[in-house]
Amino acid sequence: MAMSLLILTWAVIISFIIMMYVLLDGFDLGIGILFPWIKQGQYRDIMMSSVIPVWDGNETWLVFGAAALYAAFPMAYSILLPTLYMPIMILLVSLIFRGVAFEFRFKAQRSQFIWDIAFAAGSTVAAFTQGVILGTFVKGYGDHLPLAHSAYQWLTPFSIFTGLAVVCGYALLGATWLIVKTEGPLQEQFYNVAKPLLGVVAFCLVVVSIWTPLVDPRIMQRWFSLPNFFYLSPLPLLAIVVVAVNSYCLHIHQEKTPFVLSMGLFILAYIGFCISAWPYIIPHVIPVWEAAAAPSTLKFMLVGTCVLLPVLLIYTIYSYHVFRGKVRETIHY
């Protein structure tokens, strides 16, 4: 019983870390995705300045999550990494180009357009590969051990669609974040961008929600069998309400609410994903109970996490508090 509780605790911790990364790095990747649609150089400076104080802290959650997965569920790590090696490498290279663009763009003059491209392309490709990884995970790796690895197992119509869906979702987060951080004509542009993006994201959620049960009958059984259907139906209904309220808030030009509701839409989608996958860490082959590390390892790591996780949360909250408010001028390193 104690071991099961320990494993469950680690599953919750890793799920929370992944959710924090998606929410926080999602909107600053979204800013890069929106970059090509804003032509004025001074507006692009303000867009980047809105996340300069926090972007590297946001990516700390990615490192934390990868380290936690390796330590707590080494079997899952050893299976996921070879199968997803190519998209993971593309993701890391994209994040490197994007990080370099932050440092170099404000210093460059004649070559600034190169770093604009690096920032936009790095953000878009990173978001797309995260969606591809998500789609591959949802689709599964087979039905039994040993799993058959393929270098292109991640390249499927479903994973490509989820990649595009994540790009659109991050763009929505970026647009609503910039509504909060900007004002005047630039803010008005992001209101105009966020409205159609919300519709596209809602469409993607509907398609993925229909497609996912078709990909795996076990997911369909979980969601549509009785009495599960009645227990789980409030989740999609709540998502519909969030989309409707968000659309209204954008229409009346509220500033902070659209960003909060867009994050809420991601949280609801993430909860739905966890419901579909549970209790498997490699769907639908290896449950969390079989993939966990030794009890001594889990206990040792838990002590460190109980220190690091609150520190990271406090630092994140404090940094956003310090740099709250509108961005009216360019921030340099």
PyMOL commands that set and color helices and strands:
alter all, ss='L'
color gray80, all
select helices_A, chain A and resi 2-37+41-49+55-72+74-83+85-105+112-139+157-181+184-215+217-224+228-232+234-251+256-277+288-291+295-322
alter helices_A, ss='H'
color red, helices_A
select strands_A, chain A and resi 280-282+286-287
alter strands_A, ss='S'
color yellow, strands_A
deselect
rebuild
show_as cartoon
